[in-house]
Amino acid sequence: MPYIKEEARVFLDECIEKMTECLTEGDSLTDDEYLSILGEINYCFSRILGGAIGNVSYGKIAMTTGVLENIKQEFYRRVAEPYENIKITANGDIREYAKYKRI
């Protein structure tokens, strides 16, 4: 769950903003530029996880992969799903999915 207490965010946000600035060089990225830095984003997250895990155990591996899955799901829920809904409205739904409209 990414929703940690505000006081816990202060230090982390400074680091994250600095890393984001390093990755984007402080600029707004085009689609192609964003796609080109995804490997660098992967590298950063891999270094963070590798540096934080310490002694490897099954439990740590299981918990870490669970957190990564939660990150993926939350990103999809908060970013991809609203985008998909805009596209459904703009272009029309798939006939077979239309019967599953949200309440």
C-alpha positions in Angstrom: 0.0 0.0 0.0 1.7 3.2 -1.1 -0.4 5.4 1.3 2.0 5.9 4.1 1.7 8.6 6.8 2.5 12.1 5.7 5.5 12.4 8.1 7.0 9.2 6.6 6.8 10.8 3.1 8.9 13.9 3.8 12.4 12.3 3.5 11.4 9.8 0.8 9.7 12.4 -1.3 12.9 14.4 -1.5 14.8 11.3 -2.7 12.1 10.3 -5.2 11.9 13.8 -6.6 15.7 13.9 -7.1 15.6 10.5 -8.8 12.8 11.5 -11.0 14.7 14.7 -12.0 17.8 12.5 -12.8 15.7 10.2 -15.0 13.8 13.0 -16.8 16.6 15.6 -16.7 13.9 17.9 -15.2 11.9 18.0 -18.4 8.5 16.8 -19.4 9.1 13.7 -21.5 7.6 12.8 -24.9 6.1 9.3 -25.2 9.3 8.1 -27.0 11.5 9.6 -24.3 9.5 8.0 -21.6 9.6 4.6 -23.3 13.4 4.9 -23.6 13.9 5.4 -19.8 11.8 2.4 -18.7 14.9 0.3 -18.6 16.5 2.9 -16.3 13.4 2.9 -14.1 13.7 -0.9 -13.9 17.4 -0.6 -13.0 16.6 1.9 -10.2 13.9 -0.3 -8.7 16.1 -3.4 -9.0 18.9 -1.7 -7.2 16.6 -0.5 -4.4 15.2 -3.9 -3.9 18.5 -5.6 -4.1 20.1 -3.2 -1.7 17.3 -3.4 0.8 16.7 -7.2 0.9 19.8 -8.1 2.9 20.0 -11.9 3.5 17.7 -13.6 1.0 15.0 -15.9 2.2 11.9 -17.5 0.7 9.7 -15.2 2.9 11.5 -12.0 1.7 11.2 -13.1 -1.9 7.5 -13.9 -1.5 6.8 -10.7 0.2 8.8 -8.6 -2.3 7.1 -10.2 -5.3 3.8 -9.6 -3.6 4.6 -5.9 -3.1 5.6 -5.6 -6.8 2.3 -7.2 -7.8 0.5 -4.8 -5.6 2.4 -1.9 -7.2 1.4 -3.1 -10.6 -2.3 -3.5 -9.6 -2.5 -0.1 -8.0 -0.8 1.5 -11.0 -3.4 -0.2 -13.3 -6.3 0.8 -11.0 -5.2 4.5 -10.7 -3.7 5.2 -14.1 -4.6 2.6 -16.7 -8.3 2.0 -15.8 -9.3 5.7 -16.0 -7.4 5.9 -19.3 -9.2 2.8 -20.6 -12.6 4.2 -19.5 -11.9 7.4 -21.5 -11.1 5.3 -24.6 -14.3 3.2 -24.1 -16.3 6.4 -24.1 -14.5 7.8 -27.1 -14.4 4.7 -29.3 -17.3 2.5 -28.0 -17.2 -0.6 -25.9 -16.5 -4.2 -27.1 -19.9 -5.8 -27.5 -19.1 -8.8 -25.3 -17.9 -6.6 -22.5 -20.8 -4.1 -22.6 -22.9 -6.4 -20.5 -20.5 -6.0 -17.6 -21.0 -2.2 -17.2 -20.1 -0.9 -13.8 -22.8 0.0 -11.4 
